[in-house]
């Protein structure tokens, strides 16, 4: 029994404290699957590259014939072997050319990890925003329940009407129902986020490490790092290809044979050399690679310019989101410091109706909900910005 208790305690303390954003990202399942997929693709491409580098297999030829001569007759046969041999560093150049293209492709696949991490971070921040809003709403419900208790006492003392008490009771029930809904929504959001990681659903989230809301965000100097590295490898691949097609003689075919005629044995050794100067294939291949290099440069320039424009747009939107948040905070501050106290005091002294009081409270939390949505928009823009720039968060 004692051992069982110790085991339970050990398991319960495997992760002390709340889960942070960095831990969410580090323990996410999907990026690990993407990495495993990329690794599997890498092995497949390497094997395919090795297969392409193999020359044609050794060829075995055999023939049998019947000689019907005037003086002699009998069977004659011939046996031969032939094999193609690549000369110089042709095979190494072809292998390098294919490897560079494969590496570029695999680097481009890693961009999916940036996109998924941005999704995780946005989901984490959405949860934390809801958590803060829920705490504020819970405080509102607690304050209202205290007010309702006082009004119940006032009703028993015949200080307020039954209608007013019923209106307050209905509002209390509505607020409690809304609080339960928000609590369930937040719990579901947390469980859904944790289900994307290796953590258990009962873990709590820290929310002490959310990104600050600021007017401008400085991007890492290594923007478009993956895209630029992949581009460099593709350009290098074309340069290797140019070297490969500059070879004067690429291969030779060697064959060895034995022929048995009726009265003699014949041994043969032959070498076949393709004469590249008799065809313009290598010239066209080189021209194709030169055009491909130019096309890669133009395509990369176009892609970078498009992303720079997109990032500029996102930065402007981020600033707009920031200004909207600051303006909303100012509205809430003015409302809570000037108008709302007057309405509350007016209701306490019986100068305004309960409906006016309830509407004023609902107005405040409507403003807070608008602030919540503006913050959501800010973080969505922020993580799109990081994902688009392929830069690590500063």
Secondary structure, DSSP 4 states (H G I P E B T S, - for coil): -HHHHHHHHHHHTSS-SPBPHHHHHHTBHHHHHHHHHHHHHHHHHHHHHHHHHPPPPPEEEEEEEEEE-SS-EEEEEEEEEEEEEE-TTHHHHHHHHHHHHHHHHHHHHTHHHHHHHHHHHHHHHHHHHHHHHHHHHHHHHHHHHHHHHHHHHHHHTTSS-HHHHHHHHHHHHHHHHHHHHHHHHHHHHHHHHHHTBSS-TT--B--SSPPP--S--PPPTTTTHHHHHHHHHHHHHHHHHHHHTT-S--EEEEEEEEEE-SS-EEEEEEEEE--GGG--HHHHHHHHHHHHHHHHHHHHHHHHHHHHHHHHHHHHHHHHHHHHHHHHHHHHHHIIIIIHHHHHHHHHTTSS-HHHHHHHHHHHHHHHHHHHHHHHHHHHHHHHHHHHHT----
